[in-house]
Amino acid sequence: LGSQKELQLSNPLPDVGQVHKEVEQRTTFDLPSEGSDVTLADIERCYEIGRLVGDGNFAVVRECHRRDNGQTLAVKIVERSKLIGREHMMQNELSLLGSLSHPRIVRLVAHHHTHTHSYLVMELVSGGDLFEAISERGTFSEAEAGLMVSDVTEALNYIHCKSIVHRDLKPENLLVSIERVAAGICRLKLGDFGLAMVVTEPVFTICGTPTYVAPEILCETGYGVAVDVWALGVILYILLCGFPPFRSRDRDQEELFQLIKQGQIHFLSPYWDPISEEARGLVRALLQPDPTVRLTAEQTLLHPWVKAHRFHGSGQYH
């Protein structure tokens, strides 16, 4: 990892929407970022680090508070020794997230590095992730699923317009934001850009999570942003019926990949009996094995079923 690269990435990013308020504070609050590692004491001087809100293979996420203004945030603490050979994933996340500003994407506020750990300070999304919500609830109504699909599609449309492919869209990477729209309604924000990349020509690297992987990744024919839309189709199917569209009885990955490549979708009775034809039509359009006929994120936002359940910020569903 070149020191120059670290240098250019280690400046805290502007807090979008609050830049004008914080310009004065910045000079006193910001940690040194002239390529030198900060110490844990420096970080604790600026942030009060609190309860655990999530953990993964390489990192834990804790709630934290800025000491200067009391703002509540989240901090992703990455143990650098666990990232050996995977440093590019964090560099990716930092450089890509730093260039994004969208209400349906988790915002990176700043990042700091000690000799042993990296601290990614992000907005706090307090409702857990969609995987936990599915485990708890089983299935969701069409109105709830439609709003969630709309949220994710807005995030995808935004990144796809910048030629960024996420490549790991799954419920674990969708954070539930408890916004007071109506009781119990989940809004989603897209997070974890560790596998994301700018794509200007077809990519051939196999990556992702088996249940959500698109057929063109498995066929090694080259792929682009359409793989995210396929994963969205898998998520929509799960939200509506509680299980994925392609399953191997014996959890045999080869059999699963065969089923994904064939792309035959079955709407099993009785699970799908109450679900509208419009919702099924959208599932079919998202899970098109041929990426050239699959809906784009932009087209998905215009689909009648998504438009019917979209939230327009005025306190009403449309």
Secondary structure, DSSP 8 states (H G I E B T S, - for coil): --HHHHHHH-S----TT-HHHHHHHHHHH----SS----HHHHHHHEEEEEEEEE-SSEEEEEEEETTT--EEEEEEEEGGGGTT-HHHHHHHHHHHHT---TTB--EEEEEE-SSEEEEEEE--TT-BHHHHHHHHS---HHHHHHHHHHHHHHHHHHHHTTEE-S--SGGGEEEE--TTSTT--EEEE---TT-EE-SS-B----S-GGG--HHHHTTS-B-THHHHHHHHHHHHHHHHSS-SS--TT--HHHHHHHHHHT-----TTTTTTS-HHHHHHHHHHT-SSTTTS--HHHHHTSHHHHHH-B-SSS-B-
